[in-house]
Amino acid sequence: MSLVGPRPLLPRYLPYFSAHENLRHLMKPGITGLAQVKGRNLLSWNYRLGLDIWYVKNWSVFLDIQILAATLYCVLSRKGIVVNPGEGMLSLDQERASSGLEVRDA
């Protein structure tokens, strides 16, 4: 695991990733990431996974430093905290299953 990178997700979500979304697995998962500093659980799954892919394609040391600084700001300001994440959004498998997207074999 890395300090910065796409956050690890539950293994049960693997069949719900598109081929493009699987690009997020090209980097080590991180304790913090771009999706966390851009809105945490307030973001849709499509947007969060899109941010992960953007991060993988645009990675740099400078970007990691920016994300670490933004993480510190978010933690100290308590920005984007969701007390009960289950109330605000569906899990990825629930969201994708309810949208009728085809699930591929893991």
C-alpha positions in Angstrom: 0.0 0.0 0.0 1.1 3.5 -0.8 0.5 6.8 1.0 -1.3 8.3 -2.0 -3.2 6.3 -4.7 -6.7 5.0 -5.6 -8.3 3.8 -2.3 -8.7 0.0 -2.1 -12.3 -1.2 -2.6 -14.0 -4.4 -1.6 -13.2 -7.5 -3.7 -16.9 -8.0 -4.3 -16.9 -4.9 -6.5 -14.4 -6.4 -9.1 -17.1 -7.7 -11.4 -18.7 -4.3 -11.6 -15.6 -2.4 -13.0 -15.5 -1.7 -16.7 -12.3 -2.4 -18.6 -11.5 1.3 -18.4 -12.2 1.4 -14.7 -9.8 -1.5 -14.1 -6.9 0.9 -15.0 -7.1 2.0 -11.3 -5.5 -1.3 -10.4 -2.3 -0.3 -12.3 -1.1 1.6 -9.2 -0.8 0.6 -5.6 -3.8 1.5 -3.5 -3.3 4.5 -1.2 -4.4 5.6 2.3 -5.6 8.8 0.7 -6.4 9.7 -2.9 -7.8 12.3 -5.3 -11.4 11.1 -4.8 -11.0 11.6 -1.1 -9.9 15.2 -1.3 -12.5 16.0 -4.0 -15.6 14.9 -1.9 -15.2 11.5 -0.3 -18.6 9.7 -0.1 -20.5 12.7 -1.4 -19.3 11.8 -5.0 -21.0 9.4 -7.3 -19.3 6.1 -8.0 -18.7 7.0 -11.6 -17.1 10.3 -10.7 -14.9 8.7 -8.0 -13.7 5.9 -10.3 -13.1 8.6 -13.0 -10.9 10.5 -10.6 -8.9 7.3 -9.8 -8.3 6.8 -13.5 -7.3 10.4 -14.0 -4.8 10.1 -11.2 -3.3 6.9 -12.7 -2.9 8.5 -16.1 -1.5 11.8 -14.7 0.5 10.7 -11.7 3.5 12.8 -10.6 5.3 13.4 -7.4 3.9 17.0 -7.5 0.4 15.7 -7.8 1.0 13.4 -4.7 2.2 16.4 -2.7 -0.9 18.4 -3.7 -3.1 15.5 -2.6 -1.3 15.2 0.7 -1.7 18.9 1.3 -5.4 18.7 0.4 -5.8 15.7 2.7 -4.3 17.6 5.6 -6.7 20.5 4.9 -9.7 18.1 4.7 -8.8 16.3 7.9 -8.2 19.5 9.9 -11.3 21.3 8.5 -13.4 18.1 8.8 -14.5 18.8 5.2 -16.7 16.2 3.5 -17.4 14.0 6.5 -20.3 11.7 6.2 -21.4 10.2 9.5 -23.3 7.3 8.0 -22.1 6.6 4.5 -24.8 4.0 3.9 -27.5 6.7 4.1 -26.0 8.9 1.4 -25.1 6.5 -1.4 -25.5 2.9 -2.5 -22.5 0.5 -2.6 -21.0 0.1 -6.0 -22.5 -3.4 -6.5 -26.0 -2.1 -5.5 -25.7 0.9 -7.8 -24.5 -1.0 -10.8 -27.0 -3.8 -10.3 -29.9 -1.4 -10.0 -28.9 0.5 -13.1 -29.1 -2.7 -15.2 -25.4 -2.8 -16.2 -24.2 -6.2 -17.2 -21.9 -7.8 -14.6 -18.8 -9.4 -16.0 -17.2 -12.5 -14.5 -14.5 -11.8 -12.0 
